[in-house]
Amino acid sequence: MTAAIPVFESRVSPRFDHAPDMLLITIDGEKITGRERFSMGGQNPLARINWVYQRGVDVVICGGINRFTLRSLTRRGVRVFPWVTGDIEEVILLLLTGQLRSRLAVGPGGRCRRWRRRGKGEGSPWFLG
């Protein structure tokens, strides 16, 4: 399996389409067999989508992602875990152990909390519950 994670410093970037770097990880079972960081500076969302396709990515783990990008990736069979926040290493560990879920805030020591939505409609604020 190949996973891509947009990164900002040592954390999952808050936005897929604005992340300065992308971490590409190759996984065999529960073991990382390859790891490479790519600069994504200045690339628009379509270029990022194509980058994912060209590298045969199976899974994208990201913070915020727009609908166009999400649909483009999922229509091509890429599994997307959106609205994930936290330290890259903690998120990778959750992926390796099968515990990763969408809308997950990963805190220090691997503590996880789900993002919840309060109110109705798309304009509702997101909060940690």
C-alpha positions as CSV (number, residue, x, y, z in Angstrom):
1,M,0.0,0.0,0.0
2,T,1.1,3.5,-0.7
3,A,-0.1,6.4,1.5
4,A,0.3,10.2,1.0
5,I,0.1,12.7,3.8
6,P,0.2,16.5,3.2
7,V,2.5,17.8,5.9
8,F,3.3,21.1,7.6
9,E,6.5,20.7,9.7
10,S,5.9,17.5,11.7
11,R,2.1,17.5,11.6
12,V,-0.7,16.7,9.1
13,S,-1.3,19.9,7.2
14,P,-4.6,21.6,7.9
15,R,-5.4,21.8,4.2
16,F,-4.6,19.3,1.4
17,D,-4.5,22.0,-1.3
18,H,-2.1,24.3,0.6
19,A,0.4,21.9,2.2
20,P,4.0,22.8,1.6
21,D,5.2,19.2,1.5
22,M,3.8,15.7,0.9
23,L,5.0,12.6,2.6
24,L,4.8,9.4,0.5
25,I,5.0,6.2,2.5
26,T,5.2,2.6,1.2
27,I,3.7,0.0,3.5
28,D,4.0,-3.8,3.5
29,G,1.7,-5.3,6.1
30,E,2.4,-3.4,9.3
31,K,5.9,-2.3,8.2
32,I,7.0,0.9,6.5
33,T,9.3,-0.1,3.5
34,G,9.7,3.4,2.0
35,R,9.4,7.0,3.0
36,E,10.0,10.1,1.0
37,R,9.1,13.8,1.4
38,F,8.3,15.9,-1.6
39,S,8.0,19.7,-1.9
40,M,4.5,20.8,-3.2
41,G,5.0,24.5,-3.0
42,G,2.8,26.5,-5.4
43,Q,1.0,23.4,-6.9
44,N,-2.7,23.9,-7.5
45,P,-5.3,21.2,-6.4
46,L,-5.4,19.6,-9.9
47,A,-1.6,19.2,-10.0
48,R,-1.7,17.6,-6.5
49,I,-4.5,15.2,-7.6
50,N,-2.3,14.2,-10.6
51,W,0.7,13.8,-8.3
52,V,-1.3,11.3,-6.3
53,Y,-2.4,9.4,-9.4
54,Q,1.1,9.3,-10.9
55,R,2.6,7.7,-7.8
56,G,-0.1,5.0,-7.4
57,V,-1.3,6.3,-4.0
58,D,-3.9,4.0,-2.4
59,V,-4.6,6.2,0.7
60,V,-4.6,9.9,1.4
61,I,-4.6,11.1,5.0
62,C,-5.3,14.9,5.3
63,G,-6.8,17.7,7.2
64,G,-9.3,19.8,5.2
65,I,-10.0,18.9,1.6
66,N,-12.4,20.5,-0.9
67,R,-15.2,18.5,-2.5
68,F,-13.7,18.5,-6.0
69,T,-10.5,17.1,-4.8
70,L,-12.2,14.5,-2.5
71,R,-14.5,13.3,-5.3
72,S,-11.6,13.2,-7.9
73,L,-9.5,11.0,-5.6
74,T,-12.3,8.7,-4.5
75,R,-13.6,8.2,-8.0
76,R,-10.2,6.8,-9.0
77,G,-10.2,4.4,-6.0
78,V,-8.1,6.4,-3.6
79,R,-9.3,6.0,0.0
80,V,-9.3,9.4,1.7
81,F,-9.2,10.0,5.5
82,P,-10.2,13.7,5.7
83,W,-10.2,16.0,8.7
84,V,-7.3,14.2,10.5
85,T,-5.1,16.3,12.6
86,G,-2.0,15.6,14.7
87,D,1.6,14.5,14.7
88,I,2.6,12.6,11.5
89,E,4.2,9.7,13.4
90,E,1.2,9.1,15.6
91,V,-1.1,9.2,12.5
92,I,1.1,6.7,10.7
93,L,1.0,4.4,13.7
94,L,-2.8,4.5,13.6
95,L,-2.8,3.7,9.9
96,L,-0.4,0.7,10.4
97,T,-2.5,-0.7,13.2
98,G,-5.8,-0.3,11.4
99,Q,-7.1,2.3,13.9
100,L,-7.1,5.4,11.7
101,R,-10.5,7.0,11.0
102,S,-11.7,10.2,9.3
103,R,-12.4,13.2,11.5
104,L,-9.7,12.2,14.1
105,A,-7.6,14.6,16.2
106,V,-4.5,12.8,17.4
107,G,-3.0,14.3,20.5
108,P,0.2,13.7,22.5
109,G,0.9,10.1,23.3
110,G,-1.5,8.9,20.6
111,R,-4.7,10.0,22.4
112,C,-7.5,10.3,19.8
113,R,-10.6,12.3,19.7
114,R,-13.3,12.5,17.0
115,W,-14.2,15.7,15.4
116,R,-17.9,16.3,15.9
117,R,-20.3,18.6,14.0
118,R,-22.6,20.8,16.0
119,G,-25.7,22.3,14.4
120,K,-27.1,21.9,10.9
121,G,-25.9,22.8,7.5
122,E,-22.5,23.2,5.9
123,G,-21.8,26.5,7.7
124,S,-21.8,24.9,11.1
125,P,-18.6,25.2,13.1
126,W,-16.5,22.0,13.8
127,F,-15.4,21.4,17.3
128,L,-13.6,18.7,19.3
129,G,-16.0,16.7,21.5
